[in-house]
Amino acid sequence: MNRNVLISGASIAGPALAYWLGRHGFHPTVVELAPALRTGGHAVDFRGETHLTVLERMGLLPELRRIQTGGSPMRFVDEAGETLLHLPAEFAGGEIEVLREDLARVLYEHSVPHAEYIFGDSITGLAETASGVRVEFQSGASRDFDLVIGADGLHSNVRRLAFGPEQDYVSHLGYYAATWQLPRDSYPGLAKGSVGYNAPGRLASAGADHRDPAQAGAFFVFAAPELSYDRHDPEQQKKLITDAFCGLGWEVPHLLASLDQAPDLYFDSISRADVDTWSKGRVCLVGDAACGATIGGMGTGTAMVAAYVLAGELAQARGEHRRAFTRYESRLRKYAEGCQAGGERTGKFLAPATATGLRLRNTLLSRPLFLNVMLKLGERVSSTIALPDYPGDPSRVR
Protein backbone atom coordinates (compact mmCIF):
# COMPACT_ATOMS: atom_id res chain seq x y z
CA MET A 1 0.00 0.00 0.00
CA ASN A 2 3.08 2.30 0.09
CA ARG A 3 2.12 3.80 3.43
CA ASN A 4 5.58 4.68 4.80
CA VAL A 5 6.62 7.98 3.23
CA LEU A 6 9.82 9.95 3.88
CA ILE A 7 9.58 13.71 3.33
CA SER A 8 12.74 15.82 3.10
CA GLY A 9 12.22 19.37 4.37
CA ALA A 10 10.33 20.85 7.33
CA SER A 11 9.61 24.36 6.05
CA ILE A 12 6.17 24.70 4.39
CA ALA A 13 5.51 21.98 1.80
CA GLY A 14 6.93 19.20 3.99
CA PRO A 15 4.76 19.70 7.10
CA ALA A 16 1.69 20.46 4.95
CA LEU A 17 2.17 17.17 3.09
CA ALA A 18 2.82 15.31 6.35
CA TYR A 19 -0.45 16.64 7.72
CA TRP A 20 -2.51 15.46 4.77
CA LEU A 21 -0.76 12.10 4.45
CA GLY A 22 -1.29 11.43 8.13
CA ARG A 23 -4.96 12.36 7.90
CA HIS A 24 -5.33 9.94 4.98
CA GLY A 25 -3.83 7.06 6.99
CA PHE A 26 -0.25 7.14 5.71
CA HIS A 27 2.81 7.09 7.99
CA PRO A 28 4.94 10.13 7.10
CA THR A 29 8.43 10.83 8.42
CA VAL A 30 9.92 14.31 7.95
CA VAL A 31 13.70 14.80 7.99
CA GLU A 32 15.17 18.29 8.32
CA LEU A 33 18.84 19.31 8.24
CA ALA A 34 18.34 22.19 10.69
CA PRO A 35 18.43 21.26 14.39
CA ALA A 36 14.95 22.74 14.91
CA LEU A 37 12.26 24.58 13.00
CA ARG A 38 13.88 27.45 11.12
CA THR A 39 13.15 30.96 12.34
CA GLY A 40 13.36 34.29 10.57
CA GLY A 41 12.47 34.95 6.97
CA HIS A 42 10.04 37.36 5.37
CA ALA A 43 6.29 37.43 5.64
CA VAL A 44 4.40 35.15 3.23
CA ASP A 45 0.93 35.66 1.85
CA PHE A 46 -2.14 33.84 0.60
CA ARG A 47 -4.50 35.30 -1.97
CA GLY A 48 -7.45 34.08 -3.98
CA GLU A 49 -10.07 31.38 -3.56
CA THR A 50 -7.75 28.40 -4.12
CA HIS A 51 -5.30 29.36 -1.37
CA LEU A 52 -8.04 30.15 1.12
CA THR A 53 -9.91 26.92 0.36
CA VAL A 54 -6.85 24.81 1.15
CA LEU A 55 -6.33 26.69 4.43
CA GLU A 56 -9.99 26.23 5.29
CA ARG A 57 -9.89 22.48 4.59
CA MET A 58 -6.85 22.19 6.86
CA GLY A 59 -8.70 24.06 9.60
CA LEU A 60 -6.01 26.75 9.68
CA LEU A 61 -7.94 29.85 8.68
CA PRO A 62 -9.03 30.98 12.17
CA GLU A 63 -5.53 30.55 13.61
CA LEU A 64 -3.78 32.27 10.73
CA ARG A 65 -6.22 35.18 10.89
CA ARG A 66 -5.34 35.58 14.59
CA ILE A 67 -1.59 35.78 13.92
CA GLN A 68 -1.64 37.60 10.59
CA THR A 69 0.52 40.69 10.26
CA GLY A 70 -2.25 42.83 8.82
CA GLY A 71 -0.22 43.35 5.67
CA SER A 72 2.94 45.29 4.94
CA PRO A 73 2.59 48.57 3.05
CA MET A 74 5.64 49.52 0.98
CA ARG A 75 7.05 53.01 0.53
CA PHE A 76 9.83 53.89 -1.89
CA VAL A 77 11.79 57.06 -1.14
CA ASP A 78 14.53 59.20 -2.64
CA GLU A 79 17.89 59.86 -1.00
CA ALA A 80 16.39 62.59 1.20
CA GLY A 81 13.62 60.27 2.41
CA GLU A 82 10.85 61.88 0.36
CA THR A 83 8.17 59.45 -0.80
CA LEU A 84 8.21 58.54 -4.49
CA LEU A 85 5.72 55.64 -4.42
CA HIS A 86 3.39 54.16 -1.81
CA LEU A 87 1.92 50.67 -2.22
CA PRO A 88 -0.92 49.52 0.07
CA ALA A 89 -0.64 46.50 2.34
CA GLU A 90 -2.73 44.27 0.09
CA PHE A 91 -0.31 44.71 -2.82
CA ALA A 92 2.34 42.55 -1.17
CA GLY A 93 0.32 40.94 1.61
CA GLY A 94 -2.61 39.37 -0.22
CA GLU A 95 -5.68 38.47 1.81
CA ILE A 96 -3.72 36.87 4.64
CA GLU A 97 -0.10 37.64 5.45
CA VAL A 98 1.83 35.80 8.17
CA LEU A 99 5.47 35.53 9.11
CA ARG A 100 7.12 32.49 7.56
CA GLU A 101 8.32 31.19 10.90
CA ASP A 102 4.79 31.46 12.33
CA LEU A 103 3.34 29.51 9.41
CA ALA A 104 6.04 26.83 9.76
CA ARG A 105 5.26 26.50 13.47
CA VAL A 106 1.50 26.19 12.88
CA LEU A 107 2.00 23.55 10.19
CA TYR A 108 4.37 21.62 12.43
CA GLU A 109 1.94 21.70 15.35
CA HIS A 110 -0.93 20.48 13.18
CA SER A 111 1.10 17.74 11.52
CA VAL A 112 3.19 16.37 14.41
CA PRO A 113 0.36 14.18 15.80
CA HIS A 114 0.34 12.38 12.44
CA ALA A 115 4.07 12.29 11.64
CA GLU A 116 7.56 11.47 12.90
CA TYR A 117 10.03 14.37 12.75
CA ILE A 118 13.82 13.97 12.58
CA PHE A 119 15.80 17.19 13.02
CA GLY A 120 19.52 17.69 12.51
CA ASP A 121 19.87 15.04 9.82
CA SER A 122 19.81 14.82 6.04
CA ILE A 123 19.57 12.28 3.24
CA THR A 124 22.90 11.27 1.71
CA GLY A 125 21.85 8.33 -0.48
CA LEU A 126 18.78 6.90 -2.23
CA ALA A 127 18.67 3.40 -3.69
CA GLU A 128 15.39 2.19 -5.15
CA THR A 129 14.57 -1.49 -4.61
CA ALA A 130 11.77 -3.67 -5.91
CA SER A 131 9.55 -2.74 -2.97
CA GLY A 132 10.78 0.63 -1.77
CA VAL A 133 13.69 3.01 -1.31
CA ARG A 134 16.75 2.39 0.85
CA VAL A 135 17.70 5.72 2.42
CA GLU A 136 21.09 6.58 3.87
CA PHE A 137 21.32 9.46 6.33
CA GLN A 138 24.10 11.84 7.25
CA SER A 139 23.91 10.48 10.81
CA GLY A 140 24.95 7.05 9.53
CA ALA A 141 21.50 5.52 9.90
CA SER A 142 19.79 3.55 7.10
CA ARG A 143 16.06 3.02 6.74
CA ASP A 144 13.64 1.65 4.18
CA PHE A 145 10.65 3.66 2.99
CA ASP A 146 7.97 2.98 0.41
CA LEU A 147 8.20 6.48 -1.12
CA VAL A 148 10.45 9.54 -0.81
CA ILE A 149 9.22 13.10 -1.37
CA GLY A 150 11.53 16.08 -1.89
CA ALA A 151 9.93 19.10 -0.21
CA ASP A 152 13.31 20.73 0.37
CA GLY A 153 13.11 23.87 -1.71
CA LEU A 154 14.86 25.38 -4.67
CA HIS A 155 18.21 23.80 -3.69
CA SER A 156 16.59 20.39 -3.16
CA ASN A 157 18.87 17.65 -1.87
CA VAL A 158 16.42 14.94 -2.97
CA ARG A 159 16.30 16.37 -6.50
CA ARG A 160 20.10 16.34 -6.67
CA LEU A 161 20.33 12.74 -5.47
CA ALA A 162 17.49 11.32 -7.56
CA PHE A 163 17.34 13.53 -10.66
CA GLY A 164 20.76 15.10 -11.15
CA PRO A 165 22.88 18.17 -10.33
CA GLU A 166 21.23 21.48 -9.46
CA GLN A 167 22.60 23.29 -12.51
CA ASP A 168 20.46 21.06 -14.72
CA TYR A 169 17.26 22.41 -13.16
CA VAL A 170 17.83 25.83 -11.55
CA SER A 171 18.16 29.02 -13.64
CA HIS A 172 19.57 32.30 -12.34
CA LEU A 173 17.21 35.25 -12.94
CA GLY A 174 19.79 38.00 -12.67
CA TYR A 175 19.36 39.16 -9.06
CA TYR A 176 20.32 38.32 -5.47
CA ALA A 177 18.30 38.95 -2.30
CA ALA A 178 19.27 39.19 1.35
CA THR A 179 17.37 39.60 4.61
CA TRP A 180 18.52 39.98 8.20
CA GLN A 181 17.31 41.23 11.57
CA LEU A 182 18.57 44.46 13.13
CA PRO A 183 17.75 46.61 16.16
CA ARG A 184 14.92 49.05 15.54
CA ASP A 185 17.12 51.95 16.69
CA SER A 186 19.31 51.37 13.63
CA TYR A 187 16.49 53.09 11.75
CA PRO A 188 14.35 54.99 14.32
CA GLY A 189 12.06 56.60 11.72
CA LEU A 190 10.57 53.27 10.69
CA ALA A 191 6.78 53.05 10.76
CA LYS A 192 4.57 50.07 9.97
CA GLY A 193 5.52 48.37 6.74
CA SER A 194 8.73 48.84 4.82
CA VAL A 195 10.66 51.77 3.41
CA GLY A 196 13.01 51.28 0.49
CA TYR A 197 15.56 53.26 -1.46
CA ASN A 198 16.53 52.44 -5.03
CA ALA A 199 19.55 53.02 -7.19
CA PRO A 200 19.59 51.38 -10.64
CA GLY A 201 19.76 47.63 -10.10
CA ARG A 202 19.65 47.92 -6.31
CA LEU A 203 17.07 48.09 -3.52
CA ALA A 204 17.88 48.71 0.16
CA SER A 205 14.89 48.57 2.49
CA ALA A 206 13.94 48.14 6.13
CA GLY A 207 10.69 47.04 7.70
CA ALA A 208 9.24 47.04 11.20
CA ASP A 209 9.05 43.74 13.07
CA HIS A 210 5.38 42.84 13.47
CA ARG A 211 5.87 41.28 16.92
CA ASP A 212 8.88 42.92 18.55
CA PRO A 213 8.87 46.73 18.55
CA ALA A 214 12.60 46.73 19.33
CA GLN A 215 13.45 44.85 16.13
CA ALA A 216 13.34 45.54 12.41
CA GLY A 217 14.32 43.65 9.28
CA ALA A 218 16.50 44.61 6.33
CA PHE A 219 15.74 43.45 2.79
CA PHE A 220 18.27 44.09 0.04
CA VAL A 221 18.09 43.15 -3.65
CA PHE A 222 20.76 43.71 -6.29
CA ALA A 223 21.32 42.81 -9.92
CA ALA A 224 24.33 40.64 -10.71
CA PRO A 225 25.37 37.81 -13.00
CA GLU A 226 25.59 34.41 -11.36
CA LEU A 227 28.16 34.61 -8.56
CA SER A 228 30.43 31.92 -7.20
CA TYR A 229 30.27 31.74 -3.39
CA ASP A 230 29.83 29.32 -0.51
CA ARG A 231 26.15 29.07 0.45
CA HIS A 232 27.23 28.09 3.97
CA ASP A 233 29.69 30.97 4.54
CA PRO A 234 27.81 34.04 5.88
CA GLU A 235 30.96 36.18 6.05
CA GLN A 236 31.55 35.73 2.33
CA GLN A 237 27.91 36.61 1.66
CA LYS A 238 28.12 39.74 3.83
CA LYS A 239 31.06 40.94 1.75
CA LEU A 240 29.10 40.44 -1.47
CA ILE A 241 26.25 42.54 -0.08
CA THR A 242 28.55 45.27 1.21
CA ASP A 243 30.41 45.49 -2.08
CA ALA A 244 27.16 45.73 -4.04
CA PHE A 245 25.81 48.66 -1.96
CA CYS A 246 29.01 50.49 -1.08
CA GLY A 247 28.76 54.24 -1.71
CA LEU A 248 24.95 54.55 -1.68
CA GLY A 249 23.24 57.21 0.43
CA TRP A 250 19.95 57.35 2.34
CA GLU A 251 20.10 54.91 5.32
CA VAL A 252 22.21 52.35 3.46
CA PRO A 253 25.43 52.87 5.52
CA HIS A 254 23.51 52.35 8.79
CA LEU A 255 21.80 49.22 7.49
CA LEU A 256 25.08 47.79 6.21
CA ALA A 257 26.70 48.49 9.58
CA SER A 258 24.10 46.24 11.25
CA LEU A 259 25.07 43.39 8.95
CA ASP A 260 28.21 42.57 10.97
CA GLN A 261 26.08 41.52 13.96
CA ALA A 262 23.27 39.85 12.00
CA PRO A 263 22.58 36.44 13.58
CA ASP A 264 20.31 35.08 10.88
CA LEU A 265 21.41 36.30 7.46
CA TYR A 266 19.50 34.88 4.50
CA PHE A 267 21.23 35.28 1.15
CA ASP A 268 20.36 33.62 -2.14
CA SER A 269 20.02 34.21 -5.83
CA ILE A 270 16.61 34.93 -7.29
CA SER A 271 16.26 31.79 -9.36
CA ARG A 272 13.68 29.35 -10.65
CA ALA A 273 13.50 25.56 -10.77
CA ASP A 274 12.15 23.71 -13.79
CA VAL A 275 11.98 19.92 -13.76
CA ASP A 276 10.70 18.10 -16.84
CA THR A 277 9.06 15.33 -14.82
CA TRP A 278 8.33 15.74 -11.12
CA SER A 279 8.74 12.07 -10.25
CA LYS A 280 11.26 9.33 -10.88
CA GLY A 281 10.29 5.86 -9.76
CA ARG A 282 9.35 6.05 -6.08
CA VAL A 283 10.72 9.59 -5.63
CA CYS A 284 8.62 12.71 -6.19
CA LEU A 285 9.12 16.47 -5.81
CA VAL A 286 6.71 19.00 -4.34
CA GLY A 287 6.75 22.77 -3.94
CA ASP A 288 9.77 24.83 -5.00
CA ALA A 289 11.86 21.69 -5.55
CA ALA A 290 9.64 20.85 -8.53
CA CYS A 291 8.54 24.22 -9.87
CA GLY A 292 9.40 27.26 -7.82
CA ALA A 293 11.03 30.67 -7.70
CA THR A 294 13.01 32.19 -4.86
CA ILE A 295 10.57 35.08 -4.32
CA GLY A 296 7.59 36.43 -6.20
CA GLY A 297 6.36 33.09 -7.52
CA MET A 298 3.57 32.53 -4.97
CA GLY A 299 5.64 29.59 -3.74
CA THR A 300 4.02 29.31 -0.31
CA GLY A 301 0.46 29.10 -1.57
CA THR A 302 1.46 26.79 -4.42
CA ALA A 303 3.26 24.49 -1.98
CA MET A 304 0.16 24.22 0.20
CA VAL A 305 -2.02 23.43 -2.81
CA ALA A 306 0.49 20.89 -4.13
CA ALA A 307 0.71 19.11 -0.77
CA TYR A 308 -3.08 18.77 -0.66
CA VAL A 309 -3.27 17.38 -4.20
CA LEU A 310 -0.31 14.99 -3.87
CA ALA A 311 -1.64 13.49 -0.65
CA GLY A 312 -5.14 13.25 -2.11
CA GLU A 313 -3.93 11.49 -5.25
CA LEU A 314 -1.90 9.00 -3.21
CA ALA A 315 -4.96 8.30 -1.07
CA GLN A 316 -7.24 7.94 -4.08
CA ALA A 317 -4.76 5.57 -5.76
CA ARG A 318 -4.41 3.61 -2.50
CA GLY A 319 -0.70 4.28 -2.49
CA GLU A 320 -0.08 3.16 -6.09
CA HIS A 321 2.62 5.72 -6.70
CA ARG A 322 2.91 5.65 -10.49
CA ARG A 323 -0.73 6.52 -10.98
CA ALA A 324 -0.77 9.03 -8.11
CA PHE A 325 2.40 10.87 -9.18
CA THR A 326 1.19 11.13 -12.78
CA ARG A 327 -2.22 12.53 -11.80
CA TYR A 328 -0.67 14.93 -9.29
CA GLU A 329 1.64 16.42 -11.89
CA SER A 330 -1.10 16.51 -14.52
CA ARG A 331 -3.36 18.49 -12.19
CA LEU A 332 -0.70 20.87 -10.84
CA ARG A 333 1.92 21.62 -13.50
CA LYS A 334 0.08 24.30 -15.48
CA TYR A 335 -1.08 26.00 -12.28
CA ALA A 336 2.38 25.93 -10.68
CA GLU A 337 4.06 27.26 -13.81
CA GLY A 338 1.56 30.12 -14.02
CA CYS A 339 2.30 31.11 -10.41
CA GLN A 340 6.04 30.62 -10.83
CA ALA A 341 6.16 33.08 -13.73
CA GLY A 342 5.88 35.95 -11.25
CA GLY A 343 9.41 35.19 -10.07
CA GLU A 344 10.76 36.33 -13.44
CA ARG A 345 9.52 39.86 -12.72
CA THR A 346 10.39 40.20 -9.04
CA GLY A 347 13.95 41.48 -9.30
CA LYS A 348 13.08 43.80 -12.16
CA PHE A 349 10.16 45.23 -10.16
CA LEU A 350 12.05 45.69 -6.88
CA ALA A 351 15.29 46.95 -8.43
CA PRO A 352 14.87 48.10 -12.05
CA ALA A 353 18.21 48.15 -13.82
CA THR A 354 18.02 51.74 -15.09
CA ALA A 355 16.94 55.16 -13.85
CA THR A 356 14.32 55.20 -16.60
CA GLY A 357 12.97 51.85 -15.39
CA LEU A 358 12.71 53.19 -11.85
CA ARG A 359 10.76 56.27 -12.97
CA LEU A 360 8.42 54.16 -15.10
CA ARG A 361 7.66 51.75 -12.23
CA ASN A 362 6.93 54.59 -9.82
CA THR A 363 4.75 56.43 -12.33
CA LEU A 364 2.65 53.42 -13.35
CA LEU A 365 2.06 52.10 -9.83
CA SER A 366 1.09 55.56 -8.60
CA ARG A 367 -2.01 55.27 -10.80
CA PRO A 368 -4.89 53.61 -8.90
CA LEU A 369 -6.33 51.98 -12.02
CA PHE A 370 -3.04 50.28 -12.92
CA LEU A 371 -2.49 49.22 -9.31
CA ASN A 372 -5.94 47.63 -9.12
CA VAL A 373 -5.28 45.71 -12.33
CA MET A 374 -2.07 44.32 -10.82
CA LEU A 375 -3.89 43.26 -7.64
CA LYS A 376 -6.65 41.50 -9.58
CA LEU A 377 -4.10 39.74 -11.77
CA GLY A 378 -2.39 38.23 -8.73
CA GLU A 379 -5.68 36.95 -7.34
CA ARG A 380 -6.66 35.48 -10.71
CA VAL A 381 -3.36 33.66 -11.24
CA SER A 382 -3.49 32.09 -7.78
CA SER A 383 -7.01 30.75 -8.38
CA THR A 384 -6.68 29.10 -11.79
CA ILE A 385 -7.19 25.57 -10.49
CA ALA A 386 -10.32 23.92 -9.15
CA LEU A 387 -9.43 21.89 -6.07
CA PRO A 388 -10.66 18.31 -6.32
CA ASP A 389 -12.69 16.64 -3.59
CA TYR A 390 -11.02 13.34 -2.78
CA PRO A 391 -13.10 10.35 -1.63
CA GLY A 392 -12.69 9.99 2.08
CA ASP A 393 -11.01 13.38 2.35
CA PRO A 394 -10.88 13.85 6.16
CA SER A 395 -11.28 17.61 5.85
CA ARG A 396 -14.69 17.20 4.23
CA VAL A 397 -16.17 15.24 7.14
CA ARG A 398 -16.24 17.47 10.21
N, C-alpha and C positions, 0 to 999 in steps of 0.2 A: 504493500500500500504506500510505500515511500513516505512514511510519517516522520522520520527523524531528519530534520533539516538544519544545516549549519548556515548561519547568516554572518557575513563579515561586515562589521561596521555598526556602531551604536550611536549614530548621530540622529537622523530623521527617518530615512527609508527603512533602516534595519529594525528599530523598535516598532515602527508602524506595521511592518510585515510580520514581526514576531507576535504582535497583538492579534492580527487577523488569523494567522496560522494557528495560534493557540486556541482561539475561539472556534475554529473549524475542526478541532480535534487532533491537530498535528503536534509534534514535539519539537519546537524550535530551540536552538542554542545560538546565542549571539556572542561572537568574539570581537573584542575591541583592543587595539594596541595601547591606547591610553590607560593609565592606571585607574581612572574613574571617568564618570561622565565629563565631557569637555565643557568648559565654561567660556565666557566671552563670546565674541562674534557680534555681528550686526543684528538688527531687528529683521524679522522675516514677515511676509504678509500673505494673506489669502484673499482672493477676490473672485467673484462670480459664483454662479449656482453650483457648478461642479465641485469646487473646493469646499463650499459650505455644506454640501450634501454629504461628502465624505466625513467631515468633522462631526456632523450631526449623527451619522450612522455609528461613529465610534463613541458617541456620547461625550464628546469633548467640548462642544460649543459653549455650554454654560461656564465651564472652568476657564477656557481661553478668553471669553468675554470679561471675566473677572480680572484677569492678569494682563489684559491688552494694554499697550502703551498709549492708546488714544491717537496714534498716528504721529508722524514726524514731519512737520512742515520744513521746507528747504528754502534758504535765502542765499542768493549769490550776491557778493558785494565787490566793489572796486578796492583799490589799494588803501583808500581812506576810510573804508568801512561803509560807504554809501550803497544802499540797495540798488541792484541792477535788475533783479528778477526774484519774485516770490512765488513759490509753488505750495499749494495747500497740502495738508496732511494726507488727504486721500490719494494724491498723485503717487506717492511712494508707498503709502501704508495700506492701500486696498481697503477692504471692509473690516478686516481684523488684522492688527499688527501686534506681534509679540516678540520678545527677545528670543533669539535662537536657543540660548541655554535654558530658558523657561520652557520652551516647547519640547526640547530634548528631555528635560526632567519629567514633564507630564506624560510623554510617550513611554518613558521608562517605567514610571509608576503604574501606568495602565497595563503594560505588557508583562511586567515581572511576575505576576501570579501565573502566567501561562508559559513562561520561558526560563531557560537557564542562561545566565550571563557570565562570561569569562572576561575579566578585565586584565590589562597588562600582558596580553599575549597576541600572537599574530600567526597567520597561516604561512608556512614556508614551502609546502609541497602538496600537490593534488595528484592522485593516481586513481583513475576510474577503473573499477572492476566490473565484473558481470552483474553484480547486485548493488553496487553503491560506489562511494568515493572514499578512498583511504586518505586521510588528512594528516599531514605532519605540521606540528606547531613549533614556534620559536622556543618554547619552554622545553622542548624535547619530547613532549607527549605525542602519541598517535591515537587517532580515533577513526571509526568508520561511521559514515553518514549516508543516508539514502540520496540526498541532494545537497548541493552547495549553492548559496546565493551571494553574489557580490553586491553589497549595498554600501560600498566603501568609497564612494565619491569619484571625483574626476580623476584622481591618481590611484585608481582601484588596484589593489594588490591581487585580488582574485582575477581581474581581467588580465593582468600581466602574466599570471601563472597559467591560466587556462587558454587565453586567446593570443597572447603575444605582447611584445614590448609596447610601452606607452606611446612612443613616437608614431606607431602605426595607427593610432586612434585619436590622439589629442592634437588639436590645431591651435596655435597661438593666434590671438586676435589683435595683437598689436599694442596691448596695454598691460600694466601691472597695477595691483591694488594692495593697500596695506591698511590695517586697523590696529589701534592699541589704546589702552586706557591711560588717562592722565588725571592729575588733580584738577578740580574745577578752577582753582585759583590760578592755573596756568592761562586761563582765558576767562577772567571774571565777568566780561560783558555777555556771556552766553545765556540766551533765553531758551525756552522750549524749542526743540527741533534742532536743526543744524544750520551752520553758517559756513559758506565756502567762498574761496577766492580762486580765480582762474588766471593762469597765464597760458598761452597756446600750448596745448598738449599736456597740461598739468592742472590738477585740482588739489587744493589743500583745504580741508574742512574740519570742523569740530562740532560735536553735538552733545547736548546735556544727557546725563545718565538718567533714565526714567525712574530708577529706584533709589539711587544714592545721590543726594544733592551735593555731596562733596566731590563727586567724580564726573568726568566727562570722557568722551571718546573721540579720537582723531581718525579721520578717513582720508587717505591720500590716494590719488590715481595719477599715473603718468604714462605717456606714450613711449614705447621703446621696442626695438626689434627683440627677438627672443634672446634672453640673457642666459649665460652659463653661471650657475651658483649652486650652493649646497642648500637644499630645502630644509635641512636640519641645523643650519648654522645661523642663528639670529643676528650675530654680530656682522656677518657678511651682508645680510639683508638690510640691516640698519645703514650700512655704508652706501648701499645702492640707493636707498631712499634719500639719504642726506645729499649725495652727489646730484641726484635728479632735481632737488629743490633748492640747492645752494644759490644764494643771491636773490631770492624772491622776497618781496616786502610783505605788507599786511601783518598778520600774526604768525607767519611761517617760521621765523627764527625761534619764537617761543615754543611752538609746537614741536619743532625738531629737537629743541633742547630737552623736552620731556621724553624723547625716544630712548635716551641712554638708560633711563630707569624703568622702561616699559616691561612689565612682567609677563605679558601675554601677547606679544607681537604676532599678528597674522600677516603673511606676505605671500602672494601668489600671482601668477600671470592670469589675465583674463583670457580664458581658453574655452574650447568646446570639445566634447567627446562625441564621436560618431562611430558606431559599431555596426557593421553590415548585418549581422545576425546576433541577437541578444542572448542566445543560448548555444551551448556546445555540449552535447551529451547530457550529463546530469548536472551541469553547471549553468547558472543563469544570472544575468545582470539586471539590476533595478535602480531607478533613480539616475543620478548624475553619472554613474559608472557606465550606463548604457547610452544615455542621450541627454547630456547636460551642458550647462555653461556655468562658469565660475560665479558670475552675478548677472542679474537682468534677464535670466531665462526662465523665471517662475519655477525654479528647481524645487523649492520646498513643497508647493502645492502639487506639482507633477509627481514628486516622490510619494506623497500621500495617496494620490489617485492610483499610481502604479502598484503600490503595496496592496491596496484593496483589490485591484483586479487580479494580480498574480495569485494572491491567496485564494480568491474566489474561483479562479480557473483550476487551481490544483485541487480544491475541494470538489468542484463539479466533475473533474476527471478522475476522482477518487485516487489521487496521487500519481496517475499515469503521466509522467513528466513530459513526454514528447508532445502529446496532445495539448497539455496545459500550457507549456511554454510557447507553442505555436499560436494558440488562440490569444494568449496574453500579448504577444508582440503584435499580432494582427489588429487587436483592439486599440493598442496604445501608441504604436509608432507614429502615425500621422499626427495625433494630438501632441505627443511629446516633442516632435520636430517643430510643430507650429509654435509651441511655447518657447522652445530653445532658441528660436530665431531672434528673440529679443536680446540675447547675449551679444549678438553681432553689433548692436547699436549702443550698448551701454557705455563703453569707453569713449566713443565719439560724442555721445550726449554729455557725459560728465566732464570731459576734457577735450573739446574740439581742438583740432591740430593747428588752426590758424586764428588770427584775430577776427577775420571775416566770419569764420564759423561760429565763434563765440557771440558776436553781435547778432548773427542770424538766429541762433538758438534763443537768446534772450528776447529778441523782438517777437518771434513767433509764439513763444510760450507766455508772453505777456498778454496775448489776445485771448479772452475768455472762450471764444468759439473754438479756436484751435486746441486749447487746453482740454475742453470738454470732449472733443473728438478723440484725443489721445487717451483720456480716461475710459471712454466707452470701448475703444479698441482693445485695451488691456482686459476689460471684463469679458469681451466677446471671445478673445483668443483663449482665455482660461476656461471657457464653458463650451467648447466645441465637441464635447464627447458626452453621450448619454450613458450614465452609469448603469450597468446591468444589475438586475436583482438575481442573486444566486440562490438556487434551491437550498433551503436549510440555512440561509444566511442568518447568523445569530443576532445581527443588529436589527433584523426585521421582525423579530419576535420578542417584544418587551412588554 
